[in-house]
Amino acid sequence: MLLILTVLAASGCLERQAPAAEEEESTVDAGVETVAAKLLERELLVEPEGVPEILQIDEDYLDKMKEKYPAIYEGVEAGSYEVKFRNLLVIYDHEKDEIKKQYVLKSIEIGG
């Protein structure tokens, strides 16, 4: 099961989104808040822009992404978190409290 959660990081504060199910509240929200808070304390390649999308990577998602983007997802383990800001992609291992990979994202305009 893919777990995609969005959190808002503004002025160092995090705002929780309502949980989908009551029993998930304690584990899901705490994990996402912890991931977001720890990343915001780190020195990242660039200042993150926008609201991050946080996804805990499972085996199925990892297999698909390794096929599509092998250079990015090679060496990534299931259970890690993919945190995508408008301008930054971070692969974070919450258990080891380590940023595994970071990529600056750039928008390009094609055509006229």
Backbone torsions as a table, in degrees:
resi	resn	phi	psi	omega
1	MET	NA	127.0	176.5
2	LEU	-83.2	138.6	-178.4
3	LEU	-120.4	104.4	-179.7
4	ILE	-110.5	122.4	-179.8
5	LEU	-130.0	145.7	178.2
6	THR	-116.0	132.9	176.7
7	VAL	-124.0	154.6	179.1
8	LEU	-106.9	124.7	177.6
9	ALA	-111.4	111.4	-179.3
10	ALA	-139.0	126.1	178.8
11	SER	54.6	35.1	178.3
12	GLY	78.8	1.2	179.7
13	CYS	-106.5	149.4	178.4
14	LEU	-114.0	139.5	178.6
15	GLU	-112.6	126.0	-178.2
16	ARG	-79.3	142.1	170.4
17	GLN	-87.6	150.9	179.7
18	ALA	-63.4	133.3	-179.7
19	PRO	-70.2	150.8	179.8
20	ALA	-69.2	-37.9	180.0
21	ALA	-132.3	144.4	-174.8
22	GLU	-59.1	-39.6	-177.4
23	GLU	-71.1	-19.7	179.5
24	GLU	-79.8	-16.0	-170.9
25	GLU	-53.5	-50.1	-172.9
26	SER	-67.2	-42.7	-177.1
27	THR	-83.4	-44.7	-175.6
28	VAL	-67.3	-53.1	-177.3
29	ASP	-62.4	-41.8	-179.2
30	ALA	-62.9	-42.2	-179.8
31	GLY	-65.3	-45.6	-179.4
32	VAL	-66.3	-44.1	178.3
33	GLU	-61.1	-41.3	179.9
34	THR	-64.0	-45.6	179.1
35	VAL	-60.0	-50.4	-178.9
36	ALA	-61.6	-45.3	-178.7
37	ALA	-63.4	-43.2	-179.1
38	LYS	-65.9	-39.2	179.2
39	LEU	-66.7	-37.8	-179.2
40	LEU	-68.8	-19.3	176.9
41	GLU	-84.2	-15.3	-174.7
42	ARG	-85.0	160.7	171.3
43	GLU	-85.9	111.1	-178.9
44	LEU	-101.3	166.7	-178.6
45	LEU	-59.6	-38.1	178.2
46	VAL	-140.8	163.4	175.2
47	GLU	-68.9	120.3	-178.5
48	PRO	-61.9	140.8	177.8
49	GLU	-118.8	140.2	174.8
50	GLY	84.0	-178.2	-179.9
51	VAL	-86.5	124.9	-178.0
52	PRO	-74.9	146.3	168.6
53	GLU	-100.6	125.9	-177.2
54	ILE	-116.7	125.9	-177.5
55	LEU	-129.2	128.2	172.5
56	GLN	-85.0	123.5	-172.5
57	ILE	-78.1	124.9	174.1
58	ASP	-105.6	174.8	-175.0
59	GLU	-59.3	-44.8	-178.4
60	ASP	-61.8	-47.8	179.6
61	TYR	-62.0	-43.3	-179.3
62	LEU	-61.0	-43.6	178.6
63	ASP	-60.6	-45.1	179.3
64	LYS	-62.8	-44.3	-177.1
65	MET	-71.1	-33.0	176.8
66	LYS	-65.8	-34.4	176.3
67	GLU	-69.6	-43.3	-175.7
68	LYS	-76.9	-42.9	-176.0
69	TYR	-133.4	69.3	-174.4
70	PRO	-59.8	-36.2	-178.4
71	ALA	-65.8	-33.2	-178.4
72	ILE	-79.9	-43.2	-170.9
73	TYR	-99.0	-0.1	175.8
74	GLU	-63.8	130.3	179.0
75	GLY	85.5	-5.9	178.2
76	VAL	-79.5	140.8	-179.0
77	GLU	-107.4	146.0	174.2
78	ALA	-59.0	143.4	-177.5
79	GLY	100.3	-18.6	174.9
80	SER	-71.3	169.2	179.3
81	TYR	-113.2	138.2	170.8
82	GLU	-101.7	119.7	-179.3
83	VAL	-117.9	114.0	-175.6
84	LYS	-115.4	116.0	171.6
85	PHE	-96.0	174.8	178.1
86	ARG	-59.2	-33.3	-173.5
87	ASN	-121.3	7.8	-173.5
88	LEU	-153.1	135.3	173.1
89	LEU	-115.2	126.7	-179.7
90	VAL	-125.0	132.3	171.2
91	ILE	-103.6	119.7	-171.7
92	TYR	-125.0	129.9	174.9
93	ASP	-95.6	104.3	-175.8
94	HIS	-67.2	-39.4	-178.1
95	GLU	-63.6	-39.9	-179.9
96	LYS	-92.7	-5.0	-177.9
97	ASP	53.3	51.3	-178.3
98	GLU	-131.8	137.5	168.8
99	ILE	-82.1	118.3	-177.9
100	LYS	-84.4	-41.9	-178.0
101	LYS	-149.9	151.5	175.1
102	GLN	-139.6	139.8	177.4
103	TYR	-137.3	129.9	174.6
104	VAL	-79.5	131.1	-179.9
105	LEU	-102.4	132.2	179.7
106	LYS	-123.2	137.3	173.7
107	SER	-87.9	137.7	175.4
108	ILE	-126.6	148.3	178.7
109	GLU	-104.9	125.5	-179.4
110	ILE	-104.5	132.4	179.1
111	GLY	92.1	-161.9	-173.3
112	GLY	-79.6	NA	NA
